[in-house]
Amino acid sequence: MTQQSRIPAAGGPGRRSVVNGLMGAGAVALAGPALAACGGGPPAADPKTVTFGSNGADATPKKAYAALTAAFTKESELKVKTNTVDHDTFQKSISSYLQGTPDDAFTWFAGYRMQYFAEKKLASPIDEVWETIGSGFSEAAKQLSKGADGKYYFVPLYNYPWAVFYRKSVFQERGYTPPATWAQFVALAKKMKKDGLSPIASGYGGGDSWSILGAFDYLNLRANGYDFHMELMRGDVAWSDRRMSTVLDLWREVAPYYQSGAGGRSWQDAAQSLLDKKSGMAVIGLFLGQQITDTALREDIDFFPFPEIDPAHGTDTVEAPTDGFMLSRKPKNAEGAGKFLEFLGSPEAEGIYMGVDPSNVAVHSKADTSTYNALQKKSAELIGAAKHITQFGDRDSDPGFISTVVLPGLTQWLGHPDDGAATLKKIESQRSRFFSG
């Protein structure tokens, strides 16, 4: 799984324009044909068919989306023609796809990623859909579904929290207590290292450098608050700001307790070290559960919120990437697509999806949670109690800036963490290439 989705700050991307190409300078060149050529639906409008572009090519999400479209067809008698493309190709081709002949509805991410295409007029507002589904979603969910113009452009399906995961049996055997504050967290890491464990599992080698953003985001959110974090993500604050030095100082404090060799390890291997009781904790998403097939092992996994750093900000923000659906700019079957999106925003639809894919939790407040495992139930409670929901670094900001500037800078710094001033200055020197205004 890769990370790419968060709640927009007031004003959103309209306060600054992303430059140097549709997805920003340094973004991956768009492949285009693989996605665009398959989509578009029938050459002429077919009132009985809705076309749907999906990035759920892996076995489990593909099966879950198939269950959704079958249920919609049974309920509405409208056929859904699904165009499924693998996750990475979908993302690399999305701009060309949306500018060509896209499907009526398509899968995408909440927050900035959604706002960006809404601002570029490559998606249609769906306020009428929200008149039907709105009562089932929290204010936080509504916020992350709106464009910078205040209109709705997104229907959430599921999300999953990032937190600090651990094995209950390890904590019980060694007498550890889940920490609530930063001082307690650092003290626990020291104790784990003394006890022969790698305190914090970590793997950001190869294409997994995105995984460090979970820790970075939480450090910034806990130390500097939600508003500052979102301003930073949208290019409105300098990376050389003194508050960013605080973030790296905190990170440097726990760097000695990261698993050695993290730069050459995948996130899956790091997660496995937690499952194998070689590491004590992991800052990771609920998708950790994808690696677990044994029920007893799954029941031994637990998590606690990333600890409080500044009481002024507490733990009121939860990193919970949210996936869902959008409507293309000129859908061939606008009426049918609207009905499809209304269905996808129903508690029944979310229940159908989660019944096939238990590695996520439903966003709808009335979704059936009776079949949730313990981790899903706790995840839903954590997200539901959040004052703010962020998505993830490369979903809340320009993805080109994050992938070509921020991640190389931070991963290099993590290999040899110093005072961070040079790293922050280097990142700041590139900010204007991606943001203007």
Secondary structure in CASP SS format (residue, H / E / C, confidence):
PFRMAT SS
TARGET T0000
AUTHOR 0000-0000-0000
METHOD secondary structure of the structure
MODEL  1
M C 1.00
T C 1.00
Q C 1.00
Q C 1.00
S C 1.00
R C 1.00
I C 1.00
P C 1.00
A C 1.00
A C 1.00
G C 1.00
G H 1.00
P H 1.00
G H 1.00
R H 1.00
R C 1.00
S E 1.00
V E 1.00
V C 1.00
N C 1.00
G C 1.00
L C 1.00
M C 1.00
G C 1.00
A C 1.00
G C 1.00
A C 1.00
V C 1.00
A C 1.00
L C 1.00
A C 1.00
G C 1.00
P H 1.00
A H 1.00
L H 1.00
A H 1.00
A C 1.00
C C 1.00
G C 1.00
G C 1.00
G C 1.00
P C 1.00
P C 1.00
A C 1.00
A C 1.00
D C 1.00
P C 1.00
K C 1.00
T E 1.00
V E 1.00
T E 1.00
F E 1.00
G E 1.00
S E 1.00
N C 1.00
G C 1.00
A C 1.00
D C 1.00
A H 1.00
T H 1.00
P H 1.00
K H 1.00
K H 1.00
A H 1.00
Y H 1.00
A H 1.00
A H 1.00
L H 1.00
T H 1.00
A H 1.00
A H 1.00
F H 1.00
T H 1.00
K H 1.00
E H 1.00
S H 1.00
E C 1.00
L C 1.00
K E 1.00
V E 1.00
K E 1.00
T E 1.00
N E 1.00
T E 1.00
V C 1.00
D C 1.00
H H 1.00
D H 1.00
T H 1.00
F H 1.00
Q H 1.00
K H 1.00
S H 1.00
I H 1.00
S H 1.00
S H 1.00
Y H 1.00
L H 1.00
Q H 1.00
G C 1.00
T C 1.00
P C 1.00
D C 1.00
D C 1.00
A E 1.00
F E 1.00
T E 1.00
W E 1.00
F E 1.00
A C 1.00
G C 1.00
Y H 1.00
R H 1.00
M H 1.00
Q H 1.00
Y H 1.00
F H 1.00
A H 1.00
E H 1.00
K C 1.00
K C 1.00
L C 1.00
A E 1.00
S C 1.00
P C 1.00
I C 1.00
D H 1.00
E H 1.00
V H 1.00
W H 1.00
E H 1.00
T H 1.00
I H 1.00
G H 1.00
S H 1.00
G H 1.00
F C 1.00
S C 1.00
E H 1.00
A H 1.00
A H 1.00
K H 1.00
Q H 1.00
L C 1.00
S C 1.00
K E 1.00
G C 1.00
A C 1.00
D C 1.00
G C 1.00
K C 1.00
Y E 1.00
Y C 1.00
F C 1.00
V E 1.00
P E 1.00
L E 1.00
Y E 1.00
N E 1.00
Y C 1.00
P C 1.00
W E 1.00
A E 1.00
V E 1.00
F E 1.00
Y E 1.00
R E 1.00
K H 1.00
S H 1.00
V H 1.00
F H 1.00
Q H 1.00
E H 1.00
R H 1.00
G C 1.00
Y C 1.00
T C 1.00
P C 1.00
P C 1.00
A C 1.00
T E 1.00
W H 1.00
A H 1.00
Q H 1.00
F H 1.00
V H 1.00
A H 1.00
L H 1.00
A H 1.00
K H 1.00
K H 1.00
M H 1.00
K H 1.00
K H 1.00
D C 1.00
G C 1.00
L C 1.00
S E 1.00
P E 1.00
I E 1.00
A E 1.00
S C 1.00
G C 1.00
Y C 1.00
G C 1.00
G H 1.00
G H 1.00
D H 1.00
S H 1.00
W H 1.00
S H 1.00
I H 1.00
L H 1.00
G H 1.00
A H 1.00
F H 1.00
D H 1.00
Y H 1.00
L H 1.00
N H 1.00
L H 1.00
R H 1.00
A H 1.00
N H 1.00
G C 1.00
Y H 1.00
D H 1.00
F H 1.00
H H 1.00
M H 1.00
E H 1.00
L H 1.00
M H 1.00
R C 1.00
G C 1.00
D C 1.00
V C 1.00
A C 1.00
W C 1.00
S C 1.00
D C 1.00
R H 1.00
R H 1.00
M H 1.00
S H 1.00
T H 1.00
V H 1.00
L H 1.00
D H 1.00
L H 1.00
W H 1.00
R H 1.00
E H 1.00
V H 1.00
A H 1.00
P H 1.00
Y H 1.00
Y E 1.00
Q C 1.00
S C 1.00
G C 1.00
A H 1.00
G H 1.00
G H 1.00
R C 1.00
S C 1.00
W H 1.00
Q H 1.00
D H 1.00
A H 1.00
A H 1.00
Q H 1.00
S H 1.00
L H 1.00
L H 1.00
D C 1.00
K C 1.00
K C 1.00
S E 1.00
G E 1.00
M E 1.00
A E 1.00
V E 1.00
I E 1.00
G E 1.00
L H 1.00
F H 1.00
L H 1.00
G H 1.00
Q H 1.00
Q H 1.00
I C 1.00
T C 1.00
D C 1.00
T H 1.00
A H 1.00
L H 1.00
R H 1.00
E H 1.00
D C 1.00
I E 1.00
D E 1.00
F E 1.00
F E 1.00
P C 1.00
F C 1.00
P C 1.00
E E 1.00
I C 1.00
D C 1.00
P C 1.00
A C 1.00
H C 1.00
G C 1.00
T C 1.00
D C 1.00
T E 1.00
V E 1.00
E E 1.00
A C 1.00
P C 1.00
T E 1.00
D E 1.00
G E 1.00
F E 1.00
M E 1.00
L E 1.00
S E 1.00
R C 1.00
K C 1.00
P C 1.00
K C 1.00
N C 1.00
A H 1.00
E H 1.00
G H 1.00
A H 1.00
G H 1.00
K H 1.00
F H 1.00
L H 1.00
E H 1.00
F H 1.00
L H 1.00
G C 1.00
S C 1.00
P H 1.00
E H 1.00
A H 1.00
E H 1.00
G H 1.00
I H 1.00
Y H 1.00
M H 1.00
G H 1.00
V H 1.00
D C 1.00
P C 1.00
S C 1.00
N C 1.00
V E 1.00
A E 1.00
V C 1.00
H C 1.00
S C 1.00
K C 1.00
A C 1.00
D C 1.00
T C 1.00
S C 1.00
T C 1.00
Y C 1.00
N C 1.00
A H 1.00
L H 1.00
Q H 1.00
K H 1.00
K H 1.00
S H 1.00
A H 1.00
E H 1.00
L H 1.00
I H 1.00
G H 1.00
A C 1.00
A C 1.00
K C 1.00
H E 1.00
I E 1.00
T E 1.00
Q C 1.00
F C 1.00
G H 1.00
D H 1.00
R H 1.00
D H 1.00
S C 1.00
D C 1.00
P H 1.00
G H 1.00
F H 1.00
I H 1.00
S H 1.00
T H 1.00
V H 1.00
V H 1.00
L H 1.00
P H 1.00
G H 1.00
L H 1.00
T H 1.00
Q H 1.00
W H 1.00
L H 1.00
G H 1.00
H C 1.00
P C 1.00
D C 1.00
D C 1.00
G C 1.00
A H 1.00
A H 1.00
T H 1.00
L H 1.00
K H 1.00
K H 1.00
I H 1.00
E H 1.00
S H 1.00
Q H 1.00
R H 1.00
S H 1.00
R H 1.00
F H 1.00
F E 1.00
S E 1.00
G C 1.00
END
